[in-house]
Amino acid sequence: MFTHQAYFEHLNKDQEIINLQMDSCVAAGYTGRNQEMVQTHIEELKKLGVATPYAIPALYWICPTRLTSSKELQVVGSQTSPEVEFFLAEDENGALYITVASDHTDRELEAVSVGKAKQVCDKVLGDHFWKVDDIADHWDEIQIRSEVLKDEKWIPYQSGTLSQILHYNDLLDVIRRDSPAGKHPSLLSGTIPVIGGDAIFTSACKITMTDSILHRVITKQYQIIVLPDRS
């Protein structure tokens, strides 16, 4: 069993430390509720040489130690890019918590093996979490977006709401039947389409989750350090 220590933000904005427990982690893919949106993402990845997925949704299992809240991500090679989504995990009592995440992925390796491409890059999590029970009644209205740094300016990269992604209960049902490591998986939800459809390789990313009903925001910014790709 792996433990990820995080800050839980109460509705009154107070914070406390929680221990999220997981025996596995899945980076889900092609999880759009709208099949047209799913096909859009498939076409985006085809441009990068990625084959049609083996199933929809697709489940790519990674080690939970790949989860990080660092502000710096070190990757091998320059062809990596973010995918904004939500991350879900539970505490020792089974309560679910959510934060914004980036399923940062190696696009060059993805053309060879999606599973290995997911495993090779760390996944960036927000610095604090919300309790799922606090947002369940307006889940679909939660907004997520990503920005990338280009020519020293932040430009929009992805933008949407959780209504575009399969509901977390549906995703949990699917992954618990597939989990290779136990009954307590954590979840990277799958992403939303890129604005314009083309991946951008950048030196910095910013991911945001906004709850306009409870007037709360989780924002995470991280730098990308490119290590040399040597044989």
C-alpha positions in Angstrom: 0.0 0.0 0.0 1.3 3.5 -1.0 0.5 6.7 0.9 0.3 10.2 -0.5 0.3 13.0 2.1 -1.7 16.0 1.1 -3.6 19.0 2.3 -7.4 18.9 2.5 -9.2 22.2 2.1 -12.4 22.4 4.2 -15.3 24.5 3.0 -14.3 27.3 5.4 -10.8 27.3 3.7 -9.1 25.7 6.7 -6.6 23.0 5.8 -5.5 19.8 7.4 -3.1 17.0 6.5 -4.6 13.8 5.1 -3.1 10.5 4.1 -4.4 9.1 0.8 -3.9 5.4 0.5 -3.7 3.4 -2.8 -2.3 0.1 -3.9 -2.3 1.1 -7.6 -2.8 4.0 -9.9 -4.5 4.2 -13.3 -4.0 6.8 -16.0 -7.3 6.4 -17.8 -7.7 7.4 -21.4 -10.4 8.1 -23.9 -12.9 8.8 -21.1 -15.0 11.4 -22.7 -18.8 11.2 -22.2 -19.3 12.4 -25.8 -17.9 10.0 -28.3 -17.2 12.8 -30.8 -14.9 14.3 -28.2 -13.2 10.9 -27.7 -12.7 10.7 -31.5 -11.2 14.2 -31.5 -8.6 13.1 -28.9 -7.8 9.9 -30.9 -7.2 12.1 -34.0 -5.0 14.4 -32.0 -2.8 11.5 -31.0 -2.8 9.9 -34.4 -0.9 13.1 -35.6 1.8 12.0 -33.1 1.8 8.4 -34.4 -0.2 6.9 -31.6 -2.3 3.9 -32.5 -6.1 3.6 -32.0 -6.7 2.5 -28.4 -7.2 -1.2 -27.5 -10.5 -0.3 -25.7 -12.6 2.8 -24.8 -12.1 3.7 -22.0 -8.5 2.5 -21.9 -6.7 1.8 -18.6 -2.9 2.4 -18.3 -1.6 1.3 -15.0 1.4 3.1 -13.5 3.2 3.0 -10.2 1.8 5.4 -7.5 5.3 6.6 -6.8 5.0 8.5 -10.1 2.6 10.9 -8.4 4.2 14.2 -7.3 3.4 17.6 -6.1 6.8 19.0 -7.1 7.0 22.3 -9.0 9.6 20.8 -11.3 9.3 17.9 -13.6 12.4 16.2 -15.2 11.8 14.4 -18.4 14.0 12.6 -21.0 13.8 14.3 -24.4 11.8 17.3 -25.5 8.6 15.7 -26.8 6.4 15.7 -23.7 3.3 17.6 -23.0 0.6 17.9 -20.3 -2.9 16.6 -20.0 -5.2 18.3 -17.5 -7.6 16.1 -15.6 -8.8 15.2 -12.2 -7.1 12.9 -9.7 -9.1 10.9 -7.3 -7.9 8.9 -4.2 -9.3 7.8 -0.8 -8.2 8.1 2.8 -8.0 5.2 5.3 -11.7 5.6 6.0 -12.7 5.3 2.3 -13.6 9.0 1.9 -12.8 10.2 -1.7 -10.8 13.4 -2.4 -10.1 15.2 -5.6 -7.5 17.6 -7.0 -6.4 18.9 -10.4 -3.6 16.9 -12.1 -1.5 16.7 -15.2 -1.0 13.3 -16.8 2.3 14.5 -18.3 3.2 12.1 -21.1 6.1 11.3 -23.4 4.6 11.7 -26.9 7.6 10.1 -28.7 7.4 6.9 -26.6 3.6 7.0 -26.8 3.9 6.0 -30.5 5.6 2.8 -29.3 3.7 2.0 -26.1 1.1 4.2 -24.4 1.5 2.3 -21.2 5.2 2.8 -21.0 4.8 6.5 -22.1 2.5 7.0 -19.1 4.9 5.3 -16.7 8.0 7.2 -17.8 6.8 10.7 -16.8 5.8 11.8 -13.3 2.2 13.0 -12.8 1.8 16.4 -11.2 -0.9 16.9 -8.6 -2.4 20.0 -7.1 -1.1 21.1 -3.7 -4.4 20.6 -1.9 -7.5 18.5 -2.3 -11.3 18.9 -1.9 -13.6 16.2 -0.5 -15.7 14.7 -3.3 -18.8 14.8 -1.0 -18.6 18.6 -0.9 -18.8 18.9 -4.7 -20.9 15.9 -5.7 -24.1 17.9 -6.2 -22.4 20.2 -8.8 -19.7 17.8 -10.1 -20.3 18.5 -13.7 -19.9 22.3 -13.2 -16.3 22.0 -12.0 -14.0 23.6 -14.5 -10.5 22.4 -15.5 -8.0 24.1 -17.8 -4.4 24.0 -18.7 -2.0 26.7 -20.1 1.5 26.3 -21.6 4.3 28.8 -21.8 5.1 29.9 -25.3 7.4 32.8 -26.3 7.3 33.8 -22.6 3.5 34.1 -22.6 0.9 31.8 -21.1 -1.5 30.6 -23.7 -4.7 28.5 -23.3 -4.1 24.8 -24.1 -7.2 23.0 -22.8 -10.4 24.2 -21.2 -13.6 22.4 -20.2 -15.7 21.0 -17.3 -15.9 17.6 -15.6 -19.2 17.1 -17.5 -17.0 16.2 -20.5 -15.4 13.2 -18.7 -17.1 10.0 -17.5 -18.5 10.4 -14.0 -16.1 9.3 -11.3 -18.5 6.5 -10.1 -18.5 5.0 -13.6 -14.8 5.2 -13.9 -14.3 3.6 -10.5 -16.6 0.7 -11.5 -14.4 0.1 -14.6 -11.0 0.3 -13.0 -11.8 -1.8 -9.9 -12.7 -4.7 -12.1 -9.3 -4.3 -14.0 -6.9 -3.3 -11.1 -3.8 -5.6 -11.1 -2.7 -4.6 -7.7 -5.6 -4.5 -5.2 -8.9 -3.0 -4.3 -7.8 0.6 -3.6 -6.8 2.2 -6.9 -6.2 5.9 -7.4 -7.4 7.5 -10.6 -6.1 10.0 -13.2 -9.4 10.6 -15.1 -8.4 11.1 -18.7 -8.3 14.5 -20.4 -10.2 16.9 -22.6 -9.3 18.0 -26.1 -6.4 20.4 -26.9 -7.5 23.8 -28.2 -6.6 23.7 -31.9 -5.8 20.0 -31.8 -2.0 20.2 -31.8 0.3 19.2 -29.0 2.7 21.9 -27.7 6.0 21.0 -26.2 6.8 23.6 -23.6 9.1 24.5 -20.7 6.3 25.2 -18.2 2.7 24.3 -17.6 -0.1 25.6 -15.5 -3.2 23.5 -14.5 -6.3 24.8 -12.8 -9.5 23.4 -11.2 -12.3 25.9 -10.4 -15.4 25.5 -8.4 -17.5 28.5 -9.2 -20.3 27.3 -6.9 -18.2 27.2 -3.7 -15.8 29.9 -5.0 -12.6 27.8 -4.8 -9.6 27.3 -7.1 -6.7 24.9 -7.2 -3.8 26.0 -9.4 -0.6 24.3 -9.9 2.3 25.5 -12.0 5.4 23.4 -12.9 8.6 23.8 -14.8 9.8 21.1 -17.3 13.5 20.3 -17.2 14.6 18.3 -20.3 17.3 15.7 -19.7 19.4 14.5 -22.6 18.1 11.4 -24.5 21.2 9.2 -24.9 21.6 5.7 -26.2 
